[in-house]
Amino acid sequence: MGGVADYVAFLRAINLGKNRKFPMAEVKACLAAGGFSDVETYIASGNVRVGSSMRSPGNVAAELERLFEADRGFAVPTVVMTPRELRQVYDDAVGLEPPFGAAEVRRYVTLAKEPVPADAAAEIHALEAEGEVARVVGRAVHLWIRAGYQNARLNNARLERAVGVATTRDLKVITTLAERWGS
């Protein structure tokens, strides 16, 4: 088996406030030095496309995390998907029936490192509050939130307690990434 496969990585909890800084130019340099090819980034929240001869998103995630910690001195949990998986997350998002009017709500997608088990999905639904709805599909938790995300019950910290390592993106970001990097 040869050749290079593409992967999309979502870095968790970088460039928030004055701690955990990891400028995208330095992410690119770190990954290029670590043997990844065709490295691209999109906005400072940690969205990265890489080429690799590895054939498993799990192996790619482990290597990215190893490189990031060696470079930064702190752990950078990373969710990795194939371009096809990213496209499926986007397709699922646009295909889901909105629970209330689209003009009244912000859409987010929480991406889990592993598939979300049924008991975790039930735990997530128990967190729903007025103006907050979640739908679990595969490794994604699709969120509709009327008020600001920062004050939502369905926030990344609570969702991680249910699903393990996860990171949240606005649906607008997922849409752009699916257009750029999804197959």
C-alpha positions in Angstrom: 0.0 0.0 0.0 1.4 3.3 -0.9 0.3 6.8 -1.6 -1.0 9.6 0.5 -4.5 9.9 2.0 -6.1 13.1 3.1 -7.4 13.7 6.6 -9.1 16.6 8.3 -8.1 17.4 11.9 -10.0 19.5 14.5 -7.7 20.7 17.3 -9.4 21.1 20.6 -8.9 24.1 22.9 -6.1 26.1 21.3 -5.8 29.8 20.8 -8.4 30.5 23.5 -7.4 33.6 25.5 -3.8 34.1 26.3 -3.0 30.5 27.1 -2.6 27.5 24.8 -1.3 29.6 21.9 -0.6 27.7 18.7 -0.6 29.9 15.7 -1.7 28.2 12.5 1.7 29.0 10.8 3.4 27.1 13.6 0.9 24.2 13.4 1.8 23.9 9.7 5.5 24.0 10.3 5.2 21.4 13.1 3.2 19.0 10.9 5.5 19.5 7.8 8.5 18.8 10.0 6.7 15.7 11.4 6.3 14.2 7.9 2.8 15.3 6.9 2.2 16.7 3.4 -0.1 19.2 1.8 -0.8 20.9 5.2 -3.5 23.5 5.1 -5.3 25.4 7.9 -8.5 27.3 8.2 -9.0 30.0 10.8 -7.2 30.1 14.2 -9.6 27.6 15.9 -7.6 24.7 14.8 -8.9 23.2 11.5 -6.2 21.4 9.6 -6.0 19.3 6.4 -3.1 16.9 6.1 -1.8 14.3 3.7 -0.4 11.1 5.3 0.7 7.6 4.3 -1.1 6.4 7.5 -4.3 4.6 6.7 -6.2 5.1 10.0 -7.7 8.4 11.3 -7.0 7.1 14.8 -3.3 6.6 14.0 -3.2 10.1 12.4 -4.8 11.6 15.5 -2.3 9.9 17.8 0.7 11.1 15.7 -0.7 14.7 15.5 -1.2 14.7 19.3 2.3 13.4 19.9 3.8 16.1 17.6 1.7 18.9 19.1 2.6 18.0 22.7 6.3 17.7 21.8 6.2 21.2 20.1 4.0 23.0 22.6 4.6 21.3 25.9 0.8 20.8 26.4 -1.7 18.2 25.2 -3.8 19.1 22.1 -6.6 16.6 21.9 -7.4 16.2 18.2 -10.4 14.7 16.3 -9.5 13.4 12.9 -11.9 12.5 10.1 -11.6 11.5 6.5 -12.9 14.0 3.9 -15.8 11.6 3.3 -16.6 11.6 7.0 -16.5 15.4 7.1 -18.8 15.6 4.1 -21.2 13.1 5.8 -21.3 15.3 8.9 -22.2 18.3 6.7 -24.8 16.4 4.8 -26.4 15.1 8.0 -26.4 18.7 9.4 -28.3 20.2 6.4 -30.6 17.2 6.3 -31.8 17.4 9.9 -35.2 18.9 10.5 -34.8 22.1 12.6 -36.6 21.9 15.9 -37.5 25.6 15.7 -37.3 28.5 13.3 -34.0 28.8 11.5 -33.9 32.6 12.0 -34.0 32.2 15.8 -31.1 29.8 16.3 -27.4 29.3 15.9 -26.2 25.9 14.7 -23.1 24.1 16.0 -21.6 20.6 15.5 -19.7 18.9 18.2 -17.3 16.3 16.7 -16.4 13.4 18.9 -13.2 11.4 18.7 -15.1 8.1 18.8 -18.6 7.1 17.8 -21.2 8.3 20.3 -22.7 5.3 22.2 -26.5 5.1 22.7 -26.2 5.7 26.5 -24.2 8.8 25.8 -26.8 10.1 23.4 -29.5 9.7 26.1 -27.3 11.6 28.5 -26.9 14.4 25.9 -30.6 14.6 25.4 -31.1 14.9 29.1 -29.0 18.1 29.0 -31.3 19.8 26.6 -32.9 23.0 27.9 -35.4 25.5 26.6 -34.0 26.8 23.3 -31.3 24.1 23.2 -31.7 20.8 21.2 -29.2 18.1 20.3 -29.3 15.4 17.7 -26.6 12.7 17.7 -25.6 11.2 14.3 -22.5 9.0 14.3 -19.6 10.9 15.7 -21.4 14.3 15.6 -23.7 16.0 18.0 -25.7 18.6 16.0 -26.8 21.5 18.1 -29.5 24.2 17.8 -29.0 26.9 20.4 -31.2 30.1 20.6 -29.1 32.0 23.2 -25.3 32.4 23.1 -23.2 29.2 23.1 -21.0 30.4 26.0 -24.0 30.1 28.4 -25.6 27.0 26.9 -26.1 23.8 28.9 -25.2 21.9 25.7 -21.6 23.2 25.8 -18.4 21.3 24.9 -17.4 20.6 28.5 -20.8 18.9 29.3 -20.8 17.1 26.0 -17.3 15.7 26.6 -18.4 14.2 29.9 -20.8 12.1 27.8 -18.8 11.4 24.7 -15.1 11.8 25.6 -12.8 14.0 23.6 -14.8 16.3 21.4 -14.6 19.8 19.9 -17.3 22.1 18.7 -17.5 24.2 15.5 -20.1 26.6 14.2 -22.0 25.0 11.3 -20.7 27.8 9.1 -17.2 26.5 9.7 -18.3 22.9 9.0 -19.9 24.1 5.8 -16.8 25.9 4.6 -14.6 22.9 5.5 -16.9 20.5 3.7 -16.8 22.7 0.6 -13.0 23.0 0.8 -11.9 19.6 2.0 -14.9 17.2 2.0 -15.1 14.6 -0.8 
